[in-house]
């Protein structure tokens, strides 16, 4: 698409009337809202003369002409959205009575939800792909049109889920738009020849823009309509799409690697955790080996936090509703809380977060500026309601233990303290071999101010300004997520990246100006006057559950030695060396190593293979020669050769490796 400035000549510019930035701005915003799929960049040339229309929904009349450089926000995004429509058309071709849900774009691709007469199979996906490729080859055309509520209801009279959406849009006073996908030279909206969908747009002009070798339908999953298990369960078809075949193949290769690293399978294979129907979904049971990994992470966090001036506290698992009314979590957070229990005619809730309890600890006595920043930390057990359809291994659970802390600091020091907290994040992630992390900063949705958020505009503006300043000082990359704020302030979600490039939301960081007022928190400043502190909420290691799940996938189960449940396995070559192996086991345990003994009834080869399957970092092989020389034959994980070492050298090597928490 040409840049608008190339369409102007110097002479034409000089003849036209000048327009100011102030006059131009509202038209720019209006254009962006309407087009949605394009970034409209106003070019302030000396004279503004040219207007380019990019989609059918752009008004034909303007008060004056505008120079616009139309840059696709992401043509790949439009391709993915268009493919979702082609998928729906292909499904309707096979199942004419299918009921359509929604079909948005997602990271790397798209999905579409359907209510169908039977369960789908992988063979169905192949058939849908074939139909979609034929449509691409025929260069079907996309076009959009605004419709009235009655027109929309008539178009989708046999589509109950679309009628649900239409009702919602009417209640929210949103413009209704439909997009048709039609064979060439068919530009009307006749259902016989075109696929029509309720859609805001963001599509290719025609299917010829789509590379038919660069997409794939990947998965069939179950999904409740609107995520509500009380509503119909639909079949969701996922697809991925890229610019070219090479990028698609690279992605599919990465996904295959990700499947091998799936923490749910590894957790079961390595006997780290399990779930039981009798206990309940989303409530993991930590097995002995998994508990070791948790304990090691927690011990590390305690060590780091103590050195940084944090003080550990412990708070109860249940709390009276009064506390959550003060904090505003009731009513703003009740959808994520479990129903209350009645104890002596008072309502108590399972604890969904630690912060209100920490505020009460701060408030337990008068505080002086000399105590600030006061850093209270806790690995606290929390319980939050998650719909069963959203639960996912350790990543999405109903009960979890969080690496939580709340820092009470004077406003003048909050940016520096925020930067120190981000430095702690950086330290943890570097130690764990995490090279990349960023922050997604959730800010208020200006369209939903009264329903969702506490506080006033001034408070929010200051909190957002301080948070941005802290991120800048800490040199942390961040993006902003409108509507992603907590009810009491902007919320930073910390996103980390695994070795195969997969991203995970692991922790949070927030600057909170609301709760100090809500809880009437104060400290005595240098002038002897009461002053409100600012609160920083932070959880760099997230929860045990999510962090262990991430580390399992990050390391593919090959935990570094300090995190490994079993650090050394001793494998005797024969019965003759078994007694010597048992003496070594006692010695290793005395030195604080987590060591065990291989089966004496199995062959050496089988014992080594078993240790590899259990991903144990070191196997110490002992035979008659090792007994005589008082040496060890050490095999490192995933290595085929053994290394001869003295007992002293091996102990020195492994204890230093553990103490320094090497990768």
N, C-alpha and C positions, 0 to 999 in steps of 0.2 A: 504494500500500500504506500503510495507516495506521500512524502512529507508535504504538508500544505504550502510551506514556504517556497517549494520549487515551482508552484503553480502561479507565482506572482512575479510580475516584472517590476523593476524599480519605478517605471513611469506609472504603472497602475497604482502602486502604493501611494505615490504622491498625490494622486487625484482623490483618494478616499478620505473620509472623515476619521479623525483620531478618536479612540475610545480609551478611557482610563481603566486601570486594573480594577478599581472599585465597581465600575459599571459591568465589567466582564465577568467577575467572580460568580454572581448568582447563576448566570447562564451556563458557566462551566459546571457548577455543581449539579444543575438540572440535567445537563447532558450526561454526566457520569452516572447519576441515579437511573436514568432511562436505559442507557446502553449496557451497564453492568459488566459486560464482557470485555470492554475496552478501557484502557486508561486514556482519558482525554487530556492531553497536555497542551495548555494554552501557550502559544508562542507569541510573545509580545513584540512583534515586528513594529516598525515605525507606523505603519498604517494597517488597520485590520479590515480585510476585504473578503476573506474566503471562508465558506462553510462547507465541510464535507459531511455527508450523512453516511453512517456505517450500518445501521440496522433499520428495519421497517418501522420500529416504534419511535424513531426520532421525529419530533414534530416537524411539519413541513414549513411552518411559519416561525420566523424569529424577528425580534425587534431590530436587530442589526446583524450584519455578517460577522463571523468570528474566524480567525485563523486557528485551526486545530491540527496538531500532529497526532494522528490516530495510530497508536502503537498497541498491538494486541497485548492485553494483560498477560495472556498466555494462550497462544493458538493451540497448544497442547491441551490446555484446560477445555477449550471449545471442542477439540477432537474427542476428548474423553466424554464430555457431556453428550455430544452427538452420537457416540457409540452406545451410550445408555439407551437412547431413543431407538437406535437400530436393533438393539437387543430386544426391547419391548415389542417392536414390530415383528421380529422373528418369532418370538414366543406366541404372539397373537395369531400368527400364520399357522402355527402347529396346534394351538389351543384357542380357538376363536372365542370361547367363553371365559378366558382367563380374566381375573380381576387384577387391575394394576395398582401397585402401591406408589412408591417414590423411586426415582432414579438419579441420585446426585453423583457428582464427581467426588472422589476421595483421593488421598495421597496415592500416587502411581496409577490411578485408574478410576473405576466407577462401579456401581452396583445397581440392581433394580430388584424390587420386591414384587412377588406375584402370589396370588391365591389360585392354585391349580387343582385339577381333578385327580392328579396322582403325583407321587414323588418323582422327582427328576433323577436322572442318572448321568454319569460322564458322557455316555453316548448322545444324550440330548444336547449337551453343550457343544459337541462336535457338529451336530446338525444345525444348531443356532449359528455357530461360527460360519458355516458354509452359506447359510442364507444371508448373513450380514455381509460377507465378502461379495456375494452376487449384487447386493444393493449398492455397495461401494463402487463396484465395476460399472453399474448403470448410472452413476452420478446423480443420485436423487438430490432434490433441492429442499433446503430448509427455509421456511418463512414464518414470521411471527405476526400476530394480530391481537389487538386489544379486543376483549369481548365483555358484554354485560353479564350480570349474574344469571339472568334467564337464559342467555345464549350458552353460557358455560354449563348450566344444569342440563340443558337439552342435549348438548354434545356428549356429556358423560352420564346420561341417565341410567346406563347399565353398569356404571363403574362406582360402586359404593364408597370406595376409599377416596376417589377423586371428589365425590360429593362432600365427603368429610372435609377435605382440604378447601373446597370452595366455600363451605360454611365458615371455616376458620378465617379465610381471607376476607370474607364479607364482614365478619365481626371485627376484624382488625383494620377494616377500611383499606385493604390493599387492592391495587389494580389487578384485575384478572387478565392474563395473557395466555394464549395458546400458540403452540408451534406445530406446524404441519411438516411432515417429511413426505415428499411426493416424487413420483417418477418425473423425468424431464418433460417439460411442456405441460405439466399439470399443476396449475398454480391455485386452484380453488381448494376449499376445505371439505371435500367430499370424502366421508369415511370409507367409501368403496375403494378409492384409489390411493388414499393417503393415510399415513399414521398420524394421529393427532394426539398431542399431550398437553396437559396443563403445565405451563413452564414459563419462567421469567426470561429465558434466553441464555445466550452464550453458546452459539453454535457455529459450525463451519457454514460457508455459503452453499456448498454442495458436497456430496460424499467423495467427490474426486480429490478433495484435499486430504483425505484419510489414507494413510499407508496401510493397505490390507495385510501386509506381512508384519506389522508392528503392534498387533494387539492379540490378546488371548483371553478366553473365558477360563477362569482358574478354579472356581470353587462354588459349591452349593452349600448354603447354611440356612438355619432356621432363624426367623426374626419375628417378634410380635409387632403388630401394627402399633405405631407410636411407642414402641418399647414397653408396652403394657401387657403383662401376662394374662390379664382378664379379657384381652381383645384377640381377634383371630391370629393364629400363627401362620406366617407367610413363608414362602421359599425365596431366599435371597441368592441371586446369581452375582458373583463378583467377576470383574474383568480388569485387566491391566492394559495400558496402552502407552506407547512411547513414540519418539520421532522416527525411529527406524528399527529395522530388524536386529541390528547389532545391540542397541540399547535394551531391547526386549530380551534377547538371549542372555545378556549380562544380568538383568534383573532376575530372570528365572533361575539362573545359576546361583545367584545369591539366596534366593528363596529355598532352593534345595539345601544349601548349607544351613540356612536358618532352621529348616525342619530337623536336621540332625542335631541342632543345638536346642531344640525345644525344651524349656526347663521342666515341663510337666513329665516328659519321658525320662529325662536325665534324673530328675528328682526321685522318680520311682526306681530306676535302674540302680542308682547309687544309694538308695534307702535313706533319703534325707527327710522326706515328709510324705504324708498320705492324707486322704480324705475318706470319711465314712458317712454313708447315708444316715446312719443312726445318730451321728453327731450333728449333721446338717451341712448343706452346701455352703461353700465360702468360708468354712471354719477349718483351717488346716491343723493336722496333728503332726507335731514335730517329732521325728524319730531321733534316737540317740546321736546318730551322725550329723543330722541336720541341726540339732541343738548345739553341737560343738561349733558349727559354722556361725550360728547366731551369737554364741557366747564370745567367740573371737572378735567378731565385728563390734560387739558392745564393749568389750574390754579395750579395744583400740580407740573407740570413740571416747570412753571415759578418760583414757590417758591423754588424748589430744585436747579434750575440753578442759580437763583439770589444769593442764599447762597453760591454757588460754584464759584462765580465771573464771571458769564456769563452776557453779555450785549445784550439786545434785539434790533433787527433791523427789518425793514419792507422793502420789495423790490417789484417792480411792477410785474404784471401778464404777460405783454408782453415786448419783448426786440428786439432791432435791431439785425440783423444777424451778424453784426460786432463782437459782444461780443462772440458769439458761434464759430466764426472763430478763434478768439484769443485762446479760451479754447480748440479748437480742436474737440468740439462736432459736428461741421460741418467740415468734412464729417463723422466722426466716429460714430455719434449717430443719424444721420438723420432718420434712419428707425424707431426710437422710438419717433420722433417728429412729430407734426402736420404740414401740409403744411403752408407755410408763407402767410401772408396777406400783401397787398401792401398799404402803407400809404405814400402819398406824394412822390411817386417814390422810396421808400425805403422798404425793406423787414423786416417784424417783425414776430417773432415767439411767440406762447404761451410758457410760461416758463416751461421747463421740469425738471429743477433742480435749486437750489438756489446758488450753490457754485460760479459760475462766478460773480454773483452780490455781494456776500460777499467779494470776492477778490477786487472788485472795491471800496467797502467801506474801506477796509484796505488801499488801494492805494490812498485814497482821501487826505492824508497828510503824511508828514514824520513821521516815527515811531521810537521810542527809545526802547532799550532793557529793559528799566524800565517798559514799557507797556506790555511786554510779560510775560506769554502767554496771548494773546488777544483772548478772547472767544466771538464770535459773534453768536447769536442764533436767530432762527425765526421759528414759526409755519407757514410755507409757503405753499400756494396753488400751486400745480403743475399739469401739464397735459402731459400725455405720451400716445402715440398710442399703443394700444393693439388690436390684432386681435379679432374679435367678438367671435371666437371659443374658445379663452383662457380666456374670462371674467368669473369671478366666485364670485358672491355676492360682499362682501366688500373686499375679499382677492385679487382680480385682477380687478382693475378699471381703468378708463381713466382719472379721475380727483380725486386728493387726497391732503390732508393737512399733511405735514410732520414735525415731531419734529426734526428739522435740526439744526446743529451748525458746525462752522468751527473755529478751534483753530490754531492760528499762534504762533509758538513757536521756540525758538532757537534749533538747532540740538542737542546740548549737553543736553537739557532738555526733548527731545521728548519722550524717553522711560518712564520717570517718569510721564509725562503728560498722555501718553497713558494708563498707569496703573491706573491713577486716573479716567480716563474716563471709564475704565472697572469696576472700583469700583462703579461708578454711575450706570452702567448697573445692577450690582449685587444688589445694594440697591433697585432700582425700582422693579426688578423681585422678590426679597424676600418679599417686601411689598405686591406684588400682589399674593403671594402664589405660585410663580413659583419656584420649587425646583431645576430644572435642566436647564442649558443652556450651549451652546458650540459655537465655532466659526468655520465656514468653510472658510479657507483662500484661496481665488482665486489667483493663480499665473499665470505667462505667459505660453502660449503654445509654446514650442520651435519650433514647426513645422509651426507656423503661425506668426512669429515675424514681418515681414514687413507690412502685410496687416492690422493687428489689433491693434498694439501698438505704442505709442509715446515713445520717449526717447531712451537712449542707455543702453547697458548691465551693465555698471558700476552703473548707476542710479537705475536700477531695482534690481541689487544685493544688493545695500545699503538699498533700501526701504523694500525689503523682509527681510533682516537681522534685521532692526530696528523693523519691525512688529513682527517678531518671538520673539525678545527680550522683547517687550512690553507685548506680550501674556504670556511669561514665567514669567515675573516679577509680572503680575497680577494673576498668577496661574489659567489660563483659559485653559480648554481642547480645542484642535483644531485639525482639519485634513486639509489636503491640497487638493485643487481642481485645477488640471492643466487645464488652459484655462479659468478659472473663474475670471481672473483679469479684472479690468476696463481698458480702453484704456490708462490711464495715470499712473496706479500703481496697486499694489496688493490690493485686496478688501476682507475684512472680513465680511461675512454674519453671523449675530447672530441668532442662532437657539434656540428657547425656546420650552419647553415641557409642555403640559397641564396635568391636574390631571389624565387623562385617558391614558397618554403616547403618545399622538399625537404630532408630531413635526411641528413647524411653523417657517419659516424664517421671523423675525420681524423687524430687524434693521441692520445697517451696521456700520463698523468702518474701516477707511483707513488712512495710512500714505502716504502722497503725496509729492514727491520731484520734480514733473514735473511742476505743475501749478505755483509755485513761480517763476520759470524761465520764463515760458510762459507769465506771467503777469508782469514780471520784478519787483517783490516784494522785498522789502529790509527793514532793520532796521539799526539804528546806534548802533553798539555794544559798549562795555566798552572802547574800544581803539579808539573810534571815527571813526571807519571804517564801510563801508556798508557791510552788511551780509545778505544772503538769509535766510528767515525763512523756517521752515517746516510746512506743513499744516496737521492737523488731521481732517478728515471728520467723523462725528458721528451722529447717529440717534437712540438712545437707545429705544425710545418708537415707533419707526417706524412712520407710518402714523396713523391718527385718524381712518381711515377706517379699516386698517388691525388690529390695536390694539383692537378696539371695537369688531370686528369680532372674534378675538381670545378670548377676555374676555367673550363674550357671550357663547362660547363653553366651555371655561375653567370653568366658574361658572354655566353652564347650565341655564343662565339667572338670577341666584340668585346673583345679584350684591351686594357687601358689602354696608352697609348703606350709606356711603359717596358718592358712585357712583349711588345709586338708584334714578331714576327720581322722584318717590314718596317714601318718607321715612316712613311716618306714614299715615294710614287711620283711621279715627274716625268713629265708627259704633254705632249709637244710637240704643238701644234695642227697643224703641217705640217712638211714637210722643211726649210723655211726656218728654223724655230726649233729644229731638232734639235741643232745645234752648241751653241746657248746652253743647251739642256737638259743636254747632256753636261758643260758647264762647271759648271752648278749641282750636278750629281751629284758631281763632284770636290770642290766646296766643302762640300757637306753631309757627305760622308764624312770630310773633314778635321776637321769639327766633331764627329765621333763619332756621327753619325746612321746608322741602318741604312736606306739609301735605294737605290732602283733606278730603272730607266728603263722606261717603257712601250714597247710595240712601236711602232716607227716606221711599220710597214706597215699598222697598223689605224687605223680612224677614232677620233676623240677620244671619241665617245659609247661606242664599244665598249670602249675603254681604261678609261673611268670605270666602266662596268658591271663590268668584270673586277676592278678595284680594290675595288669594293663587295663582290663575291663573295669576294674574298680577305680582306675585313675589314681593309683597311689604313686607319689613322687619318687620314692626310692625303694628298690628291692635289694636287700643285702643277701647275697648267696654265700653260704658257708659249706665247705666240704672238708675233706681230710687235710688238704694242703693249707687251707685257711686256718684250721685248728693248729697245725704244726707251726706255721709262721706267725700266728696271732695277728693275722691280717683279715681284711674284708674284700670281697669281690662285689663291687657296687654297680648296680644297673639303674641308670636314670630313666625316668618315664619317657616312652617313645624312642628310646635308644636301643640299638641292637647289641652294642659292645658293652662289656663289663669293664670297670676301672678298678685297678688294685689300689687299695688305700689302707693305711694303718687305722686302727680304731680311733686313736687320738685325732688324726687328721679328719676323719669322717665326722666325728663329734664336733670338732671345731667348725667345720664347714657348715653343717646343718644347723647348729645352734646360732651361728652368726646370721645365717640366711633367715631364720625364724625371727630372731631379735630385731633385725632391720626391716622385716616384712618385705623382703625382696620379691619381685615378680618372677 
